Every structure is written in C-alpha cells, then in structure tokens.
Amino acid sequence: MANKDSCLAYMPIAMTIVTLARYQLLGSYHYLKRLNYHVCYADTDSLMVQKWLYNDCHAVNAYLNLKHVELKQMKRLLVLSRKRYIYKTQKGKIVTKGFQKRINELIKFILRLVLENVWSFIFSTPKPTRNPQLGVSYAWMEDNLSLSSRGWILWVDIIQQARYKCRDAKKYSIYRKTKHLSDYKSKSCVAVHMLKKYPEKANDFIEYTYSRADVAAQEASKWVMDAQECQWVNYEQLFMSQKKMFCMLLNMAFWKLPEVPLGMCDMVMNTQRWKEFVQAELLFWHKTRKQGKARKVLLLVEKGIKYTFCMNNHIKRVRGRMARPPPKKKQKILQYV
C-alpha cells in the first residue's frame, strides 16, 4: 500500500483492512481465553498460544467463520518487544521477526552468530558440537567467567570474525535496486549520491560498499559504487543500523544492564580506543598479579596482535581517553609511645 502507483494507496482502505483483521484477532483472543489457553503474543494478523493441542485450526476457523487461518507450530518462542520476536521451528531453524532494516551478507553472519549463542544460553541448551561450519562461537563457554565477561567475550569474538571476513570487499558489498532520482524524498542518501554520479543506473541494480578512510592520502571515508575500487572495507558501517539490536540480544542474555552499552561496543570497534582498552587491561592484570590475585585474561592472537576479552569496571575516561584510576596512597600510621 506504500506504492503510490497502486489503486489501494488510499488511507481509508488501509484502515478498513487493518480494522477487520483486528476484529478477527479480538474474536480469536476471547475464544482461546475461554478455553483457558495462555496467550503469549498477539499482533494484527497473528496470535500465539502455549501448548496448542491440535495439528490444525478448524475450531478457530469455525468460530470466526473463516477459511484461511493457518497454524504454525514453534518449538520455542522468545518475545523481545512489540513486533519483535524470535522463534525456533520444529526443524530447529531460528527465525526472527521485526529485525531486518538493511540486509547484507555481513548482517546475516553477525545475526546468526548472536542468535545461536544467545539462544543456547537463555534456554540452557546443550553445548553444540565443535563444528566450524555451524558458525557457533565457543569463546564465552569457559567455565570460570562471569556473565558480563561472557557477553563481552562473545561480542569481541564476533567483531573479530566480521573484521576478518570484510577483507574481501567484493563479497561484503551491498546490492540494491534504485529508483528514479525524482522519486527519492531524501537528498542525502547513498542511492541519490550514486545516481547523481551515474544517472544511467536509474531503476537498475547498483553495488556499493563503505570504503575505509585513507589517512595518508587525506581521504575521508566514502561510499564507492565499484567494490573493486575498495581495498579496505569500513565494516562497522555495513551493520551500523543493526548494532543496537545485536547489543540488545546480548544484553538480555549476558550483561543484564539497564541500558545497552553502545558506547563500550563502539570502543571495541574503534581501533585506537581498543588499543587503549587493551593497555589498561594488561596494566590492571600486572597490578593484580603482583598482589597474588591475578585473574584469568583471555587473549585472541592473530598475526601477532593480541586482543583481550575480559571486561572490568575499573576503566574510567579522562578527557575522552580511557585510563586506570590512580592507586590509593598508603596512609601513614603514627604510633605514639
């Protein structure tokens, strides 16, 4: 109905269709409540109940005098918020609803890793077999880790895998169909910039990616249409629209914080701040080691670069930079004889 060329692009028609669907939804709700079913979730065109006893919806169809009510059986259901939930089918496939904003191969990869690990943690499913083809991360499954550490270990491990995969700029570019230049309301979106430069691509498929800034050539980060021109992918931009959703899932499973720590997630993705974070972690580890209370620090080593995973609360910001708090001065105790 959002298509302006359609004859149904008329608001009263859309309101009528939605109203009729909600009347039927309300009738289904009252019918199932009278049968003492527990309603888990309800939307304009769907209603979910717990432990449905039959393999069909004939009774509901007869009550509503409808023919097209269908039944979907879910093995598990995880409702996150309004119009956003995850369910697992009888065949073991995890399906998301209300997540997709901007889809590319990198978002699919990160979403699959986050979902599989969060799902297995929330529902305490057995640890999967160590098969690299499954894509499950095992970094957070260490036995002596706190919940918050498990969340950060998983997030950093996924970010490292995403960075490694984005070395292939052609594979993780975005492929999308354009409209005519006059049809765009926004004058600053990527497609508009592409069409101004390549007007022959109107109403055709274009391929573009986000190029990392070349500091030596005094070049800023930019969208480029030909992925062959891009040697390094600024991979954060490829999943920036979905980052808050990823953090929300990890927050539900591991961190248990009142708000999603997006600032700390940005720190993981930013190279310079990440180096400062690693340095602060290692300094804290050396200090606790001298005191005989050194805790376990997990490291991921790739081509000689070390990354720490543990997350601590001793990190503070000083003028936009992270630093350890200064050690407490020992108080002199005067003994009077």
N, C-alpha and C positions, 0 to 999 in steps of 0.2 A: 504493500500500500504506500510505501515511501516513493515509489516510482511515479513521477509527475505525469508520465505519458499514459498511465493506466486509467481506465474509466472508474476504478474503485478508489482513486485518490481523492476521497471526499470524507471529511471527518465524521459526519453523522453515520455514514455506512460503517466505518471502522468502530464507532461507539456501539452501534447496534449489534455487530457481530460479537464484540467482547462481552456485552451485557447478556446476550443469550447464552454464551459459554459459561458465564459465572452463575447464571440461574441453574444450569445443569450441575455445575460444581457444587453449589449450595445444596441441591437436592441429594446428590451423592453423599455429601458430608453428613447430613441428617440421617440418611438411610443407614450408613455404616455405623454412626454413633448409637443408633437404636439397637444395632446388632452387637454392641459392646466391643467394636474394633478400636484400636488405638491409632489415631490419625497422626502420622509423623510429619507430613508436609502437604501443603495444598497451594496450587497456583491456578492461573486462568484455565489451563487445559489439562491439568493433571492433579491427581490426589493419591497419596501414598499411605498405605496402612501396614500395620505389623501383623505377620503370620496370617496371610490370606489362605483359606483352607482349600480353595478350588483352583483348577487349572484354566478357568475361563471367567468371563464377566457376564454370563447370561442373566443372573439375578439382578444385577445393577442395570443392565440394558432394558429388562422388562419393567423395572420400576420407573426408569426415565423415559420409556417408550422410544429408545434409540437403537441403532443398529451398529454403530461404529466405535463404541467404547472398547479399547483394546487393553490387554493385560500384559504387563512387563514384570517379570519376577527378578528380584535383586537378591543377591546373597548377603550384601551389607550395604548400608546407607550412612553417609556422613554429611549432615546438613551444616554448612558453614554460615550462611546468612540468607537473606531473602534473595531468591532467584539464583542461588549459587550453592551447588551441592555436588557430591561425588558418590558414585555407587559402583559396586562390583557385580558383574553379571554372573550367571551360573557357570559360564565357561572360564571365569577367572579374569576377564578383561575389566580394567578400571576405566570408567567413563566419567568425564567432567561436564558439568552444565553451568553456563554463566561465566566461563573463564576467557574464552577466545576474544581478544581485541585485535591484535596484529599477529598473524601466524607466520612463522618461517621455520626452517629446519632446526635452528638453534633453540627456539622456544619449545618446540616439541621435545627436543632432547632433555632440556632442563626440567620441563614439567614432568616428564616420565620418571626421571631420577627422584625428584622431590616427592611425587605421589607414591612411588613404590616404597620408598624408605619411611615416609610419614605414615602411610597406611599400615605397614608391618609393625611400626612402633605403637601406634594408637590401639590397634586391635590385638597386639601381642601375638602375632602370627609367628610360626617357627622361622628361624633364620634360613634364608634361601641358600641353595647350593651355590658354591663359588664358581659361577659360570660367567665369564666376561660378556657373553652375548646377551645376558639378561639385563645388563646395564645397572644393576643394583650396586650402590656404594657400600663398602664394608668398613669405612673409616670410623664410623660412630659406634660400632658394635663392640668396642673394647669394654671389658668388664668393670674397670675401676675409674669410670668417668662420670662426672655429674651430668645432669640433664642439660644445663646450659652449654657445657662443653660439647656434648654430643651434637647439639644444634649447630654450633659454630664449626665443628669438625666437618659435618655433612655439607654445610654451605660452602666452606672454603674448598673442599674437595670437588664439589660440582663446578665452582667457578674456575678452578684449575683445569678441569676437563674441558670446560667451554672455551677457555683461552687456547688450549692446545688444539681443539678442533677448528677454531677460527683461523688457523694458519692457512687454511685453504679458502681463500677469499671467494673463489668461484662457487664453492659448494654452499656457503652460507650467505649468499646474496638473497635479495627479496625480489620476487617475481609477481608482478601485479598488472592488471589491465587498467588502462587510463580511460578518461572521458574526454570530451572536447573541452578546450580551455575555458570557454564561456560557461560551462556547467559547474565549475568549481566555485563555491562560496568563499573559501579561504584563498587568499592570495599569497600565503607564505608556506603552504605545504610543499612536500618534496615533489609531488607529481606536477605541480604548477611550475616549479623551477625547471624540471626536466622538459616540460612541453615548451617553455619559452626558449630553451636552448635547442630542442629537437621537435619543432612543430609537426614534422611528418609522422611522429609517433602517436598522434591523437587517435583515440579509440583503438589502441593497439596495446600489446603487452610490452612492458619495459622491465628491465632488470637493473637493480641498483643495490649498492651497499654503502656502508658508512666507513670512510677512509680515516685512518688514524693520522693525526697531525704530524707533519714532517718539520720538526723544530729547526733542524739545520738549514732548511730551505725557507724558513719563516713562513710556513704554510699552516693554515688553520684546518681543523677537522672539517670535512665536507662530504656531502652526498655525491657519489660518482655513479654514472649510469652503466658504464662498461666495467664489469668486475675485473677484467684483465688489467685495467689501469691501477687497481688497488693491490698494493703489495702487503699491507698490514690492515687487518680489519679492526675497527674500534668496536669490539664485540659487545660492550655494555649497551650501546645504542640499539643493538638488534633485539634486546629483550627488556629495554627500559620500561616499556608500557606494562609489562607483566611482573616487574620486580616486586612490587608491593604485594601481589597475590602470592608469589613464592614465599616471601617473608612471613605472610600471614599463616600459611600452612606450617612452616617451621615453628612459628610462634605458638601455634596450637599444640604441636606435638612435643616440643622440647623446651623452649625458653620460658614459657608461662609468664611473660612480662605483660604489663597493662597495655603497652603500645608496641607496635612493630618497630624494632630498632633499625630504621632505614639508614640513619647516619653511620652506624657501625658497619652496615653492609656496604655502604659507599666506600668506607675505609678499606675494606677487603679488596674492592675492585680498583681503587686508586693505587698506582704503583708507588708513588713517593710516600704516601701515608702508610702504605703497607710495610715499607722498609722501616719506618719509624716504629710501627707496631711490633715488628719482629725484634728490633733492637731493645725496646722496652721489655718485651717478654724475656729475652735472654739475660738482660741485666737483672731482672727480678729472679730468674732461675739461679744465677750465680750467687745472689744475696741469700736466698733460702738454702742453697747448698752449703754455704759457709756456716749457717746456723744448724746444719744437720737435719733440715726439714725439706729437702728438695723434693718437689712433686714431679710426676711424670710429664714430660713435654714431648708431644708427638711431632715429628718432622716429616715433611714430604720433600725429597731431594730429586730435582730434575735438572740435569746439566749443570750440576754444581751450585744451584741456587737453593737455599734452604727456606722452607716455609713452616712456621709454627701454626698449630691449630687451636691450642688451648686459649680460652677466653677468661680474663680475670677482671676484677673490679678495681684493680689498683691503678688503672690507666686514667690519667686526667689530661685535660687540654690546657696548654699555656700559650696564649696568643695564637690560637688556631693550630698549634702543634701539640703533639702528644708527648707527655713526659711523665716520669715516675715521680711520686711525691717525695720530698726530701726526707732523709732518715731522721727519726726523732733524736734530739740531743739528750745525752745522758745527764741526768741531774746529779749534781754533787751533793753528797750527804755529809754534813758536818757532824762529827761526833764530839760531844762535849765531855771532857773528863773531869 
